[in-house]
């Protein structure tokens, strides 16, 4: 059996079991499939048509073919390749959103592009997932597309065998953690994600307050900004220590 690939990336190169690989002749997904049943903006339709060269199902992870307990939230996980048309393209988050929102299954996207590197062209890969943001009880849940950094396509791998992974639900948490946090542990992903997001927010606040302090000419205003900056820096340092 010839297995499906997206550029040079396949289930095998990603380190996924051969039992999960999709045959090449069944793998190609028509773009029209994802705009047939739901309202889609003209801009997203245009991006789907022009920016995505092909959509390929690379792997289907299920309890029966990966030796895990069935999940209660995630029945299966689809690994979908997006071959990007333009060199040095960004991860197409709107296309990931469009496709992922249409199925209950977990979906992990493998984005493949050609990129300039040291005067040459190489193939690169980035992973993306759509995941609900951590929210307090009683608050409306919103979702966001998260993407990993780009890396050489031949070095892009996924870990489906972390010792803490014992079910499809845990495998999905582990894969999300790998994409978002660069760590295969499925434990407390929402807590770690919330801390990472708070660190990013505080870092941005420190940068802004630092610039505001440098620009301020009124001594009283400078002192007020400095106090806020000092407090924010302390909060950031405490969070960074807990993450480390």
C-alpha positions in Angstrom: 0.0 0.0 0.0 1.2 3.5 -0.9 0.4 5.7 2.0 -0.7 9.3 1.7 1.7 12.2 1.8 1.6 16.0 1.9 4.8 17.1 0.2 7.4 14.9 1.8 5.4 14.5 5.0 3.5 11.3 5.8 2.2 9.3 8.8 5.5 7.4 8.7 7.8 10.5 8.7 5.7 12.0 11.5 6.4 8.9 13.6 2.8 7.7 13.7 2.0 4.0 13.5 1.6 2.5 10.1 -1.7 1.1 11.2 -3.1 4.7 11.2 -1.8 5.7 7.7 -4.3 6.4 5.0 -3.9 4.8 1.5 -2.9 7.5 -1.0 -5.8 6.7 -3.3 -8.3 7.5 -0.6 -6.5 10.5 1.0 -7.2 13.6 -1.2 -10.1 15.7 0.1 -11.8 18.1 -2.3 -11.8 21.7 -1.2 -15.5 22.1 -2.0 -16.3 19.6 0.7 -15.7 22.3 3.4 -17.8 25.1 1.9 -20.8 23.1 0.8 -22.8 23.0 4.0 -22.0 26.1 6.0 -21.8 29.9 5.3 -18.3 30.9 4.4 -17.0 34.4 3.7 -15.8 35.3 0.2 -12.3 36.0 1.6 -12.0 32.5 3.2 -13.3 30.9 0.0 -10.7 32.8 -2.0 -7.9 31.8 0.4 -9.1 28.2 0.2 -9.0 28.3 -3.6 -5.8 30.2 -4.0 -3.6 29.6 -1.0 -4.2 25.8 -0.4 -2.6 23.6 -3.1 -4.1 20.4 -1.7 -5.8 18.9 1.4 -4.8 15.3 2.3 -5.8 13.0 5.1 -2.6 11.5 6.3 -3.6 9.5 9.3 -6.7 8.4 11.3 -6.0 7.7 14.9 -8.6 5.5 16.6 -8.7 3.4 19.7 -8.7 0.1 17.7 -5.6 1.0 15.6 -3.5 2.6 18.2 -4.2 0.4 21.2 -5.8 2.9 23.5 -9.0 3.1 25.5 -11.9 4.8 23.7 -12.4 8.5 24.4 -15.5 10.1 25.9 -14.9 13.5 24.3 -12.7 12.7 21.3 -13.8 9.6 19.3 -11.0 9.8 16.8 -8.2 12.1 15.6 -7.7 13.1 12.0 -4.3 14.2 10.9 -4.8 16.4 7.8 -2.1 17.8 5.5 -2.4 21.3 4.1 0.0 21.9 1.2 0.5 25.6 1.0 0.8 27.2 -2.5 3.0 30.2 -1.8 6.6 30.0 -0.6 7.2 31.3 3.0 3.4 31.2 3.6 2.0 31.7 7.1 -0.1 29.0 8.8 -3.6 29.5 7.3 -5.5 29.8 10.6 -8.8 30.7 8.9 -8.7 27.5 6.8 -7.8 25.4 9.9 -10.8 27.0 11.7 -13.1 26.4 8.7 -12.3 22.6 8.5 -11.9 21.9 12.2 -15.2 23.4 13.2 -17.2 21.0 11.0 -16.4 17.8 12.9 -16.5 16.6 16.4 -13.3 14.6 15.9 -10.0 16.0 17.0 -8.1 17.4 14.1 -4.4 18.0 13.9 -3.2 19.9 10.8 0.2 19.4 9.2 1.0 22.6 7.2 3.7 22.1 4.6 5.4 25.0 2.7 8.5 25.7 0.6 10.7 28.3 2.3 13.8 30.2 1.7 16.7 29.1 3.8 20.3 30.2 3.6 20.1 31.0 -0.1 18.2 27.7 -0.9 14.7 26.4 -0.8 13.7 23.8 1.7 10.4 22.2 2.7 9.1 23.1 6.2 6.3 21.9 8.4 4.2 23.5 11.2 1.4 21.9 13.2 -1.9 23.5 14.0 -4.9 22.6 16.2 -8.2 24.4 17.1 -8.9 24.2 20.8 -11.3 25.8 23.2 -9.7 28.4 25.4 -9.6 27.9 29.2 -12.7 29.6 30.6 -14.1 30.0 34.1 -17.3 28.1 34.9 -20.4 29.7 33.6 -18.5 31.7 30.9 -19.0 31.3 27.2 -16.3 29.0 25.7 -14.4 30.3 22.7 -12.0 28.5 20.4 -8.7 29.5 18.9 -6.3 28.1 16.4 -2.8 27.5 17.8 0.2 26.7 15.6 3.7 25.5 16.3 6.9 27.0 14.9 8.0 26.1 11.4 10.7 23.4 11.2 12.4 21.3 8.5 9.8 18.9 7.1 12.1 15.9 7.8 12.4 16.8 11.4 8.7 17.2 12.2 7.4 14.4 14.4 4.5 13.7 16.7 4.7 11.6 19.9 1.7 9.2 20.2 3.2 7.0 22.9 3.7 9.2 25.9 3.5 7.0 29.1 0.7 9.1 30.5 -1.5 8.6 27.4 -4.0 5.8 28.1 -7.1 6.9 26.1 -8.1 8.8 23.0 -9.0 11.8 25.1 -5.5 11.8 26.7 -3.9 11.4 23.2 -5.7 14.5 22.0 -4.5 16.4 25.1 -1.0 15.2 24.4 -1.0 16.2 20.8 -2.5 19.7 21.6 0.3 20.1 24.3 2.9 19.2 21.7 1.6 21.8 19.2 1.0 24.6 21.7 3.4 24.0 24.6 6.1 21.8 22.9 5.6 19.1 25.5 3.9 15.7 25.1 2.4 15.5 28.6 -1.4 15.4 28.5 -1.6 16.5 32.1 -3.3 19.8 33.0 -3.1 21.2 29.5 -5.7 23.9 30.1 -3.9 25.1 33.3 -0.5 25.2 31.5 -2.1 26.9 28.5 -3.8 29.6 30.7 -0.4 30.3 32.4 1.3 30.5 29.0 -1.3 33.0 27.7 -1.1 35.1 30.9 2.7 35.2 30.6 2.3 36.5 27.0 -0.2 39.1 28.1 2.0 40.3 31.0 5.1 40.4 28.7 3.2 42.6 26.3 2.1 44.9 29.2 5.7 45.2 30.5 6.8 46.2 27.0 4.1 48.8 26.7 4.6 50.2 30.2 8.4 50.4 29.6 7.8 52.5 26.5 5.2 54.7 28.3 7.7 55.3 31.1 10.4 56.3 28.7 8.1 58.8 27.0 6.5 60.3 30.1 7.8 63.7 31.0 5.6 64.5 34.0 7.4 63.2 37.2 4.1 62.2 38.8 3.0 60.3 35.7 6.4 58.7 35.5 6.2 57.5 39.1 2.7 56.1 38.5 3.7 54.2 35.4 6.9 52.9 37.2 4.8 51.5 40.0 2.5 49.7 37.5 5.6 48.4 35.7 7.2 47.1 38.8 4.1 45.3 39.9 3.6 43.7 36.4 7.3 42.6 36.3 6.9 40.9 39.6 3.7 39.1 38.5 5.5 38.0 35.3 8.5 36.8 37.2 6.3 34.7 39.5 4.5 33.1 36.6 7.7 32.3 34.8 9.2 30.7 37.8 6.1 28.4 38.1 6.4 27.5 34.4 10.0 26.7 34.7 
